[in-house]
Amino acid sequence: MGMLDGKVAFITGGASGIGAGTAERFAEEGARVVLADMQPEAGEQVRATIAARGGEALFVECDGREPASVERAVAQAVAHFGQLNIVYANAGINGVFAPIEELQPEDWDRTLDTNLKGTYLTVHFTVPHLKRAGSGSIIATSSVNGNRTFAYAGASAYSTSKAAQVVFMKMLALELGPHNIRCNAVCPGAIRTNIGQRTERRNTESIGIAIQLPNGSPAINKGRGEPRDVADVCLFLASDLSRHVSGVEIYVDGGASLLF
């Protein structure tokens, strides 16, 4: 038996990176998985991979910043699988890193809308289905940035959104506890995904923040992790092993963020 047999998991940003790795890991443990993402081709590839391994997955196109899109994706998921038990609000961007006077309002809005509003919308439209199921687990992908480290020059919008996600999960943990719905956050450090390639840095060297460890990082694997490292923590939070865990953030960085 798998740890998630009989469960249905709704995962935003499920077409790549941590989301894809977690979708595949959940499917290995028996969950039926909904991949909600804006990348149809990549999403279908992940779905096909899960199916080829004997799992069951559905791709639904979803722009997490748009209420109607999220509501439609959730409705498609429930129509297909009949229930929701696990919600993983994972979709996010680094956005623009820049000095605050150069960070434009539209840059701020895009980052906060994607990372924070997207988490809110995902929870807003899925909670009624978790309540109907009688229990559930909500997980958000936050970050070490904004919570335990502040070392990325110009990452004010990103770090603000990530800190807010943790607070959001803590508030929900109390609100939804009477419904046996647990709410937690994972805070990854340096994980090997392609999110960094989509980060725009503007004049960040002028801020003057630079950290170097002369003898290298003493953290596990020098602080570098893989999507599966985060996926295994999410598996714990999604499963009954974490039945009495709610309102916490778990750092997944090999201890690297303890250094600065």
VEXKE-313656 format. One record per residue: x, y, z of N, C-alpha, C in turn; residue number from 1. Coordinates in steps of 0.1 Angstrom, whole numbers, plus 5000, padded with zeros to 4 digits. Layout:
// VEXKE-313656
R   n.xx   n.yy   n.zz   ca.xx   ca.yy   ca.zz   c.xx   c.yy   c.zz   seq
R      X      Y      Z       X       Y       Z      X      Y      Z   NUM
...
//
This chain:
// VEXKE-313656
R   n.xx   n.yy   n.zz   ca.xx   ca.yy   ca.zz   c.xx   c.yy   c.zz   seq
R   5008   4988   5000    5000    5000    5000   5009   5013   5000     1
R   5004   5023   4993    5011    5035    4993   5007   5044   5004     2
R   5015   5054   5007    5012    5063    5018   5000   5072   5015     3
R   4997   5074   5002    4987    5083    4998   4975   5076   4990     4
R   4974   5063   4992    4964    5056    4985   4950   5062   4988     5
R   4942   5064   4977    4929    5069    4979   4928   5084   4979     6
R   4939   5091   4979    4939    5105    4980   4940   5112   4966     7
R   4935   5124   4965    4936    5132    4953   4944   5145   4956     8
R   4955   5147   4949    4963    5159    4952   4962   5169   4940     9
R   4960   5182   4944    4959    5193    4935   4972   5201   4936    10
R   4980   5201   4926    4994    5207    4926   4995   5219   4916    11
R   4997   5231   4921    4999    5242    4911   5014   5242   4908    12
R   5017   5247   4896    5031    5246    4891   5036   5232   4890    13
R   5027   5223   4886    5030    5209    4886   5037   5204   4873    14
R   5040   5213   4864    5046    5209    4851   5061   5209   4851    15
R   5067   5214   4861    5082    5215    4861   5087   5216   4876    16
R   5100   5214   4877    5107    5217    4889   5101   5209   4901    17
R   5100   5216   4912    5096    5210    4925   5081   5204   4923    18
R   5073   5212   4916    5059    5207    4914   5059   5194   4907    19
R   5066   5192   4896    5067    5180    4889   5072   5169   4897    20
R   5083   5172   4904    5090    5161    4912   5080   5157   4923    21
R   5073   5166   4929    5063    5162    4940   5051   5154   4934    22
R   5047   5158   4922    5036    5151    4916   5040   5136   4913    23
R   5052   5135   4908    5056    5121    4905   5058   5113   4918    24
R   5063   5120   4929    5065    5113    4942   5051   5109   4948    25
R   5042   5118   4947    5028    5115    4953   5022   5103   4945    26
R   5024   5104   4932    5018    5093    4924   5024   5079   4927    27
R   5037   5079   4930    5044    5067    4934   5038   5061   4947    28
R   5032   5070   4955    5026    5066    4968   5011   5064   4967    29
R   5006   5064   4955    4992    5060    4953   4982   5071   4951    30
R   4987   5084   4951    4978    5095    4949   4974   5097   4935    31
R   4962   5101   4932    4958    5106    4919   4961   5121   4919    32
R   4968   5125   4908    4974    5139    4909   4968   5148   4898    33
R   4965   5160   4902    4961    5171    4893   4972   5180   4891    34
R   4977   5182   4878    4988    5191    4875   4982   5204   4870    35
R   4982   5214   4878    4976    5227    4874   4988   5237   4870    36
R   4988   5241   4858    5000    5248    4853   4996   5256   4840    37
R   5004   5265   4837    5002    5273    4824   5010   5268   4813    38
R   5017   5256   4815    5026    5250    4804   5020   5237   4800    39
R   5011   5237   4790    5004    5225    4786   5013   5214   4781    40
R   5023   5217   4773    5032    5207    4767   5040   5200   4779    41
R   5046   5208   4787    5053    5203    4798   5044   5195   4808    42
R   5032   5200   4810    5023    5194    4819   5019   5180   4814    43
R   5016   5179   4801    5013    5166    4795   5024   5156   4796    44
R   5036   5161   4795    5048    5153    4796   5049   5147   4810    45
R   5046   5155   4820    5047    5150    4834   5035   5140   4836    46
R   5023   5143   4830    5012    5134    4831   5015   5120   4825    47
R   5022   5121   4813    5025    5109    4806   5035   5100   4814    48
R   5045   5107   4820    5055    5100    4828   5048   5093   4840    49
R   5039   5100   4846    5032    5093    4858   5024   5081   4853    50
R   5017   5083   4841    5009    5072    4836   5017   5060   4832    51
R   5029   5063   4826    5038    5052    4822   5043   5044   4834    52
R   5043   5050   4845    5048    5043    4858   5036   5037   4865    53
R   5024   5037   4859    5013    5031    4865   5004   5040   4874    54
R   5007   5053   4874    5000    5062    4882   4988   5069   4874    55
R   4981   5078   4880    4970    5084    4874   4971   5099   4876    56
R   4971   5107   4865    4972    5122    4866   4964   5128   4856    57
R   4960   5141   4859    4953    5149    4850   4960   5163   4849    58
R   4961   5168   4837    4966    5181    4835   4955   5191   4833    59
R   4955   5202   4840    4945    5213    4838   4953   5226   4836    60
R   4949   5234   4826    4955    5247    4824   4950   5256   4835    61
R   4960   5264   4841    4956    5272    4852   4966   5284   4853    62
R   4961   5296   4853    4968    5308    4856   4965   5312   4871    63
R   4974   5309   4880    4971    5311    4894   4968   5325   4898    64
R   4971   5335   4890    4968    5349    4893   4954   5353   4890    65
R   4947   5344   4883    4933    5348    4878   4923   5339   4885    66
R   4914   5346   4893    4904    5338    4900   4896   5328   4891    67
R   4891   5333   4880    4883    5324    4871   4891   5312   4867    68
R   4903   5314   4864    4912    5303    4859   4914   5292   4870    69
R   4916   5297   4882    4918    5288    4893   4905   5280   4897    70
R   4894   5288   4897    4881    5282    4900   4878   5271   4890    71
R   4881   5274   4877    4878    5264    4866   4887   5252   4868    72
R   4899   5254   4871    4909    5242    4872   4904   5233   4884    73
R   4901   5239   4895    4896    5231    4906   4883   5224   4903    74
R   4874   5230   4896    4862    5224    4892   4865   5212   4882    75
R   4874   5213   4873    4878    5203    4864   4884   5191   4872    76
R   4892   5194   4882    4898    5184    4890   4888   5176   4898    77
R   4878   5183   4904    4868    5176    4912   4859   5168   4903    78
R   4855   5173   4891    4847    5166    4882   4853   5153   4877    79
R   4866   5154   4875    4874    5142    4870   4876   5131   4881    80
R   4880   5136   4893    4884    5126    4904   4874   5125   4915    81
R   4864   5135   4916    4854    5134    4925   4857   5139   4939    82
R   4869   5143   4942    4873    5148    4955   4886   5154   4955    83
R   4889   5161   4966    4903    5167    4968   4907   5164   4983    84
R   4919   5160   4985    4924    5157    4998   4937   5164   5002    85
R   4945   5167   4991    4958    5174    4993   4959   5185   4984    86
R   4963   5197   4989    4964    5209    4980   4979   5214   4982    87
R   4986   5215   4971    4999    5219    4972   5001   5232   4963    88
R   5001   5244   4970    5002    5257    4963   5017   5259   4961    89
R   5022   5255   4950    5036    5255    4947   5040   5265   4936    90
R   5031   5269   4927    5035    5278    4916   5041   5291   4921    91
R   5052   5295   4915    5058    5308    4920   5069   5312   4910    92
R   5074   5324   4912    5084    5330    4904   5094   5337   4913    93
R   5106   5339   4908    5116    5348    4915   5113   5362   4911    94
R   5108   5365   4899    5105    5378    4894   5117   5386   4892    95
R   5116   5399   4896    5127    5409    4893   5135   5412   4906    96
R   5148   5411   4906    5156    5415    4917   5162   5428   4913    97
R   5160   5439   4921    5165    5452    4917   5165   5461   4929    98
R   5173   5472   4929    5172    5482    4940   5158   5487   4941    99
R   5153   5490   4953    5139    5493    4955   5135   5505   4947   100
R   5144   5515   4944    5139    5526    4936   5138   5523   4921   101
R   5144   5511   4917    5144    5507    4903   5133   5496   4901   102
R   5129   5490   4912    5118    5480    4911   5105   5486   4908   103
R   5099   5483   4897    5087    5490    4893   5075   5484   4899   104
R   5064   5492   4900    5052    5487    4906   5047   5475   4899   105
R   5048   5474   4885    5044    5462    4878   5052   5450   4881   106
R   5065   5452   4885    5073    5441    4889   5069   5436   4902   107
R   5066   5445   4911    5061    5441    4925   5048   5433   4923   108
R   5039   5439   4916    5026    5433    4914   5027   5419   4908   109
R   5035   5417   4898    5036    5404    4892   5041   5393   4902   110
R   5051   5397   4910    5057    5387    4919   5047   5384   4930   111
R   5040   5394   4936    5031    5392    4947   5018   5385   4942   112
R   5014   5389   4930    5002    5382    4924   5005   5367   4922   113
R   5016   5364   4916    5019    5350    4913   5021   5342   4926   114
R   5030   5347   4935    5034    5339    4947   5024   5340   4958   115
R   5018   5351   4961    5010    5353    4973   4995   5352   4969   116
R   4991   5360   4960    4976    5359    4955   4973   5345   4950   117
R   4983   5340   4942    4981    5326    4937   4979   5316   4948   118
R   4986   5317   4959    4985    5308    4970   4971   5310   4976   119
R   4967   5322   4978    4954    5325    4984   4943   5319   4975   120
R   4943   5322   4962    4933    5317    4953   4932   5302   4953   121
R   4943   5295   4953    4944    5281    4953   4937   5276   4965   122
R   4940   5281   4977    4933    5277    4989   4918   5281   4989   123
R   4915   5293   4985    4902    5298    4985   4892   5288   4978   124
R   4896   5284   4966    4887    5275    4958   4888   5260   4961   125
R   4898   5256   4969    4899    5242    4972   4894   5238   4986   126
R   4894   5248   4995    4890    5245    5009   4876   5239   5010   127
R   4866   5244   5002    4853    5238    5004   4853   5223   5001   128
R   4862   5218   4992    4863    5204    4988   4870   5196   4999   129
R   4880   5202   5005    4887    5196    5017   4877   5194   5028   130
R   4869   5204   5031    4859    5204    5042   4849   5193   5039   131
R   4845   5192   5026    4836    5181    5022   4842   5167   5024   132
R   4855   5166   5022    4861    5153    5024   4863   5150   5039   133
R   4862   5160   5047    4863    5157    5062   4877   5159   5068   134
R   4886   5161   5059    4900    5163    5064   4909   5167   5052   135
R   4921   5171   5054    4930    5174    5043   4943   5180   5047   136
R   4952   5182   5037    4965    5188    5040   4967   5199   5029   137
R   4971   5211   5034    4974    5222    5025   4989   5225   5027   138
R   4996   5226   5016    5011    5229    5017   5014   5240   5008   139
R   5022   5249   5012    5027    5260    5003   5042   5260   5002   140
R   5047   5262   4989    5061    5264    4987   5065   5278   4990   141
R   5071   5280   5002    5077    5293    5005   5092   5292   5002   142
R   5100   5297   5010    5115    5297    5008   5122   5301   5020   143
R   5135   5297   5020    5144    5302    5031   5145   5317   5031   144
R   5144   5323   5019    5144    5337    5017   5132   5344   5022   145
R   5134   5354   5030    5123    5361    5036   5119   5355   5050   146
R   5124   5343   5053    5121    5337    5065   5133   5334   5074   147
R   5144   5329   5068    5156    5327    5076   5169   5333   5070   148
R   5168   5338   5058    5179    5344    5052   5174   5356   5043   149
R   5183   5366   5042    5179    5378    5034   5191   5382   5026   150
R   5198   5372   5019    5210    5374    5013   5210   5378   4998   151
R   5198   5377   4992    5197    5379    4978   5194   5394   4976   152
R   5204   5401   4971    5203    5416    4968   5191   5418   4959   153
R   5183   5428   4963    5172    5432    4954   5160   5423   4954   154
R   5160   5413   4963    5148    5404    4962   5137   5408   4972   155
R   5134   5421   4973    5125    5425    4983   5110   5420   4980   156
R   5106   5420   4967    5093    5415    4964   5092   5400   4966   157
R   5102   5393   4961    5102    5378    4963   5102   5375   4978   158
R   5111   5380   4985    5112    5377    4999   5099   5380   5007   159
R   5094   5392   5004    5081    5396    5010   5070   5386   5008   160
R   5069   5381   4995    5059    5372    4992   5061   5358   4999   161
R   5073   5354   5001    5076    5342    5007   5074   5342   5022   162
R   5077   5353   5028    5074    5355    5042   5059   5355   5045   163
R   5052   5361   5036    5037    5362    5038   5031   5348   5036   164
R   5036   5340   5028    5030    5327    5026   5031   5319   5039   165
R   5042   5320   5046    5043    5313    5059   5033   5318   5069   166
R   5031   5331   5070    5021    5337    5079   5007   5332   5075   167
R   5004   5332   5062    4992    5327    5057   4989   5313   5062   168
R   4999   5304   5060    4997    5291    5065   4994   5290   5080   169
R   5001   5298   5088    4999    5298    5102   4984   5302   5106   170
R   4980   5313   5099    4966    5317    5101   4956   5306   5097   171
R   4958   5300   5086    4949    5289    5082   4949   5277   5091   172
R   4961   5274   5097    4962    5263    5105   4952   5264   5117   173
R   4950   5276   5122    4941    5277    5133   4926   5278   5128   174
R   4925   5284   5117    4911    5286    5112   4905   5272   5107   175
R   4914   5264   5101    4909    5251    5095   4911   5239   5104   176
R   4918   5241   5115    4921    5230    5124   4908   5223   5129   177
R   4897   5230   5132    4885    5223    5136   4879   5214   5125   178
R   4883   5216   5112    4879    5208    5101   4889   5197   5098   179
R   4898   5195   5107    4909    5185    5105   4917   5187   5092   180
R   4919   5200   5089    4927    5203    5077   4940   5209   5083   181
R   4951   5203   5079    4964    5208    5083   4970   5217   5073   182
R   4977   5228   5077    4983    5238    5068   4998   5240   5072   183
R   5007   5238   5063    5021    5240    5065   5028   5245   5053   184
R   5040   5249   5055    5049    5254    5044   5062   5247   5043   185
R   5067   5245   5031    5080    5240    5030   5089   5252   5025   186
R   5101   5253   5030    5110    5265    5027   5122   5259   5021   187
R   5123   5257   5007    5135    5252    5001   5146   5263   5001   188
R   5158   5258   5000    5169    5266    4997   5173   5265   4982   189
R   5185   5262   4980    5190    5261    4966   5186   5247   4960   190
R   5176   5247   4952    5171    5234    4946   5174   5235   4931   191
R   5179   5224   4925    5182    5224    4911   5169   5224   4903   192
R   5164   5236   4899    5153    5237    4890   5157   5248   4880   193
R   5148   5251   4871    5151    5262    4861   5146   5276   4865   194
R   5141   5277   4877    5135    5290    4881   5145   5301   4881   195
R   5158   5298   4883    5168    5309    4883   5170   5315   4869   196
R   5168   5306   4859    5170    5311    4845   5159   5322   4841   197
R   5148   5322   4849    5138    5331    4846   5138   5343   4855   198
R   5149   5345   4863    5150    5356    4872   5157   5368   4865   199
R   5151   5379   4866    5157    5391    4860   5163   5400   4871   200
R   5176   5402   4869    5184    5410    4879   5188   5423   4872   201
R   5185   5434   4879    5187    5447    4874   5196   5455   4884   202
R   5208   5457   4881    5217    5466    4888   5218   5462   4903   203
R   5217   5449   4906    5218    5444    4920   5232   5446   4926   204
R   5242   5446   4918    5255    5448    4923   5257   5462   4930   205
R   5249   5471   4927    5250    5484    4933   5245   5484   4947   206
R   5238   5474   4951    5232    5473    4965   5244   5470   4975   207
R   5254   5463   4970    5265    5460    4978   5264   5449   4988   208
R   5255   5439   4985    5254    5427    4994   5260   5416   4987   209
R   5270   5410   4992    5277    5398    4986   5282   5390   4998   210
R   5279   5377   4997    5284    5368    5008   5292   5357   5002   211
R   5304   5355   5007    5313    5344    5003   5318   5337   5015   212
R   5318   5324   5014    5323    5315    5025   5337   5310   5021   213
R   5347   5315   5027    5361    5312    5022   5364   5297   5022   214
R   5358   5289   5030    5361    5275    5030   5349   5267   5024   215
R   5340   5273   5018    5329    5267    5012   5318   5264   5022   216
R   5307   5259   5018    5295    5257    5027   5297   5243   5034   217
R   5295   5243   5048    5295    5231    5055   5282   5223   5055   218
R   5272   5229   5049    5259    5223    5049   5259   5210   5041   219
R   5248   5202   5043    5247    5189    5036   5247   5192   5021   220
R   5255   5185   5014    5256    5187    4999   5259   5201   4995   221
R   5266   5208   5005    5269    5223    5003   5256   5231   5000   222
R   5245   5226   5006    5232    5233    5005   5225   5231   4992   223
R   5230   5223   4983    5223    5221    4970   5215   5209   4970   224
R   5202   5210   4967    5193    5199    4967   5186   5197   4954   225
R   5178   5186   4953    5170    5182    4942   5155   5183   4944   226
R   5147   5184   4934    5133    5185    4936   5127   5174   4945   227
R   5133   5162   4944    5128    5151    4952   5131   5153   4967   228
R   5141   5160   4970    5144    5163    4984   5132   5171   4990   229
R   5127   5180   4983    5115    5188    4987   5102   5179   4986   230
R   5101   5171   4976    5090    5162    4974   5088   5153   4986   231
R   5099   5148   4991    5098    5138    5002   5093   5145   5015   232
R   5096   5158   5017    5091    5165    5028   5076   5168   5026   233
R   5073   5171   5014    5058    5173    5011   5050   5160   5013   234
R   5057   5149   5009    5050    5136    5011   5047   5134   5026   235
R   5056   5137   5035    5054    5136    5049   5042   5145   5053   236
R   5042   5158   5048    5032    5167    5052   5018   5163   5046   237
R   5018   5156   5035    5006    5152    5028   5000   5140   5035   238
R   5009   5132   5041    5004    5118    5046   5000   5119   5060   239
R   4995   5108   5065    4990    5107    5079   5002   5107   5088   240
R   5014   5105   5084    5025    5106    5093   5026   5120   5100   241
R   5021   5130   5093    5021    5144    5099   5007   5148   5104   242
R   5000   5138   5109    4986    5140    5113   4985   5150   5124   243
R   4995   5153   5132    4995    5162    5143   5004   5174   5141   244
R   5007   5177   5128    5016    5187    5125   5009   5198   5116   245
R   5008   5210   5122    5001    5221    5114   5006   5234   5119   246
R   5007   5243   5109    5011    5257    5112   5026   5258   5114   247
R   5034   5250   5107    5048    5251    5108   5054   5253   5094   248
R   5067   5258   5094    5075    5259    5082   5087   5249   5083   249
R   5090   5242   5073    5101    5232    5073   5111   5237   5063   250
R   5123   5239   5068    5134    5243    5059   5141   5231   5052   251
R   5142   5232   5039    5147    5221    5031   5160   5226   5024   252
R   5171   5227   5031    5182    5234    5025   5195   5228   5030   253
R   5195   5216   5037    5207    5210    5042   5213   5218   5053   254
R   5206   5228   5059    5212    5236    5069   5219   5248   5064   255
R   5219   5251   5051    5227    5262    5046   5223   5275   5051   256
R   5210   5277   5053    5205    5291    5057   5209   5294   5072   257
R   5215   5285   5079    5219    5288    5092   5232   5296   5092   258
R   5238   5297   5081    5251    5304    5080   5249   5319   5078   259
R   5238   5324   5073    5236    5338    5071   5222   5342   5070   260
//
